[in-house]
Amino acid sequence: MGRGLAARLRAAGVDVVIGTRATGNLAAGEMSNEDATAAAGTVFLTVPPEAQVATVKAIRDGLEPGNVLVDCTVPLRWERGRLPVYEPPAAGSAAQNLPPLLPDGVMLVSGFHSVNAAHLGDTAHELDEDVLLCGDDDISIRKVAELVGRIPGLRAVDAGPLAHAASLERIVPVLIAINRRHKVRAGVRITGLGNRPAGTGGAS
């Protein structure tokens, strides 16, 4: 997800750096997670669920008031031969783990859960889906929606407050089941919005 998103945004002319925990042999455009965070205004957290909290603790000193952290984490339990099961933490969702860990003034958005990582990473593939975003303030949603709008074929949809993060995260095992049954890579498209600008209406 992270590398695919970086490739798409770079193709759209956005200045992107990639943070990594494996800093021994950095590729072009890569930095340590800490350095990448300090260099960015908007940070996308695209790590396995077991690394989510530790990664945020490691980068939080690089986050400043006005920064946006976009959490793409989905806590799934995988068992051999079975479909994954959504297992939210005690906070209610993966995204709701994070507010106590963030410095004051850092804005949190949850989203990108339903976007297929393989399609995102294949820059020759024409995207055609919505990116559902939730957060507790209009500014952060609009900032992320603006970046989404730079990627052809993606449309940002404001899905309400951060309390809705669990609902967005729960979409993932449903999509995995659809993909396996029908041998596709399905995304999400919200009907009825017409040409309404994305990211408007705000969270309530």
C-alpha positions in Angstrom: 0.0 0.0 0.0 2.7 2.5 1.0 4.9 2.0 -2.1 1.9 2.0 -4.4 0.6 5.2 -2.9 4.0 6.8 -3.1 4.3 5.8 -6.8 0.9 7.2 -7.7 1.5 10.5 -5.8 4.9 11.0 -7.4 3.4 10.4 -10.8 1.0 13.2 -10.0 3.8 15.6 -9.1 3.6 15.3 -5.3 6.9 15.4 -3.4 7.1 12.1 -1.5 9.5 10.4 0.8 9.2 6.8 2.0 10.0 5.9 5.6 11.3 2.4 6.5 12.4 0.5 9.5 15.0 -1.3 7.4 17.6 1.5 7.1 20.6 -0.6 6.3 20.3 -0.2 2.5 18.1 2.7 1.6 16.8 3.1 -1.9 16.4 6.4 -3.6 13.7 8.5 -1.9 13.8 6.4 1.2 14.6 7.6 4.8 14.2 6.2 8.2 10.7 6.5 9.5 11.7 9.2 11.9 13.4 11.3 9.2 10.6 10.8 6.8 8.0 11.9 9.3 10.0 15.1 10.2 10.1 15.9 6.5 6.4 15.5 5.8 3.3 17.5 6.4 1.0 14.5 5.8 2.2 11.0 6.9 0.6 7.8 5.7 0.9 4.9 8.2 0.9 1.7 6.1 2.3 -1.0 8.4 1.1 -4.4 9.7 -1.3 -4.1 12.6 1.3 -5.5 15.1 3.7 -2.7 14.2 1.2 0.2 14.3 1.6 1.4 17.9 5.4 0.9 18.0 5.8 2.8 14.8 3.8 5.7 16.0 5.7 5.8 19.2 8.9 5.9 17.2 7.9 8.7 14.9 5.8 10.9 17.2 8.7 13.3 18.0 8.8 14.2 14.3 5.1 15.1 14.2 4.2 18.8 14.7 0.9 20.7 15.2 -0.9 20.9 11.8 0.5 17.6 10.5 -1.9 15.0 9.4 -1.4 11.3 10.1 -3.4 9.0 7.9 -3.8 5.5 9.5 -4.5 2.7 7.0 -4.2 -0.1 9.6 -6.6 -3.0 9.6 -6.4 -5.5 12.5 -7.1 -8.9 11.0 -6.5 -12.4 12.3 -5.4 -14.8 9.6 -5.8 -18.6 9.9 -4.6 -21.0 7.3 -7.2 -21.9 4.8 -9.8 -19.5 6.2 -11.0 -15.9 5.5 -9.5 -13.3 7.8 -11.4 -12.1 10.9 -11.6 -8.5 12.0 -10.3 -8.1 15.6 -10.5 -4.5 16.8 -8.4 -3.5 19.8 -10.0 -2.4 23.0 -10.1 1.2 21.8 -12.7 0.2 19.2 -10.7 0.4 16.0 -7.0 0.5 15.0 -7.3 4.2 14.3 -8.7 4.9 17.8 -5.6 3.4 19.3 -3.6 6.5 18.2 -5.0 9.7 19.7 -3.4 9.2 23.1 0.0 8.7 21.4 -0.1 11.8 19.2 1.3 15.3 20.1 -1.3 18.0 20.6 -2.4 19.6 17.3 -1.6 16.5 15.1 -4.7 15.6 13.1 -5.7 12.0 12.5 -7.5 10.5 9.5 -8.5 6.9 9.0 -8.8 5.7 5.4 -7.6 3.8 2.3 -8.7 0.4 3.8 -10.7 -0.6 0.7 -8.2 0.4 -1.9 -6.5 -2.6 -3.4 -2.8 -2.4 -2.9 -1.9 -4.4 -6.0 -3.9 -2.1 -8.2 -2.5 0.9 -6.5 1.1 -0.4 -7.0 0.5 -1.2 -10.7 0.7 2.3 -12.2 -0.5 1.0 -15.6 -3.8 -0.1 -14.0 -6.6 2.4 -14.4 -8.2 3.0 -11.0 -11.9 3.5 -10.5 -12.9 3.6 -6.9 -13.6 5.7 -3.9 -11.4 6.3 -0.9 -13.5 6.4 2.3 -12.0 8.8 4.9 -13.1 9.5 8.5 -11.7 12.0 11.0 -12.8 14.5 13.6 -12.1 17.8 11.8 -12.8 19.2 8.3 -9.3 20.5 7.7 -7.6 17.1 7.9 -10.2 15.4 5.7 -9.8 18.2 3.1 -6.0 17.9 3.1 -6.1 14.2 2.5 -9.0 14.5 0.0 -6.8 16.9 -2.0 -4.0 14.4 -2.3 -6.5 11.6 -3.2 -7.9 13.9 -5.9 -4.4 14.1 -7.5 -4.5 10.4 -8.3 -6.6 9.7 -11.5 -9.4 7.3 -10.9 -9.7 7.9 -7.1 -12.3 10.0 -5.4 -12.2 10.8 -1.7 -15.5 10.5 0.3 -15.9 12.0 3.7 -17.4 9.1 5.8 -17.8 11.0 9.1 -16.0 11.1 12.4 -13.1 8.9 13.6 -15.7 6.8 15.5 -16.6 5.4 12.1 -13.1 3.9 11.6 -14.2 0.5 12.8 -16.8 0.4 10.1 -14.3 1.3 7.4 -11.8 -1.3 8.7 -14.4 -4.0 8.8 -14.9 -3.5 5.0 -11.6 -5.3 4.3 -12.5 -8.9 5.2 -15.7 -8.5 3.2 -13.7 -7.4 0.1 -11.3 -10.2 0.6 -14.2 -12.7 0.6 -15.6 -11.1 -2.6 -12.2 -11.2 -4.3 -11.7 -14.8 -3.5 -15.1 -16.0 -4.4 -15.3 -14.0 -7.7 -11.5 -14.0 -8.5 -11.4 -10.2 -8.8 -9.8 -7.3 -7.0 -12.9 -5.3 -5.9 -12.9 -1.8 -4.6 -15.7 0.5 -3.3 -17.8 3.0 -5.2 -20.4 5.2 -3.4 -23.3 6.0 -5.7 -25.6 9.1 -5.6 -22.9 11.7 -5.0 -22.8 12.9 -8.6 -20.1 15.6 -9.1 -20.2 16.8 -5.5 -16.7 17.9 -4.5 -14.9 15.3 -2.4 -14.2 16.0 1.3 -17.0 18.5 1.7 -19.7 18.3 4.3 -17.3 17.7 7.2 -17.3 15.3 10.1 -20.0 15.7 12.7 
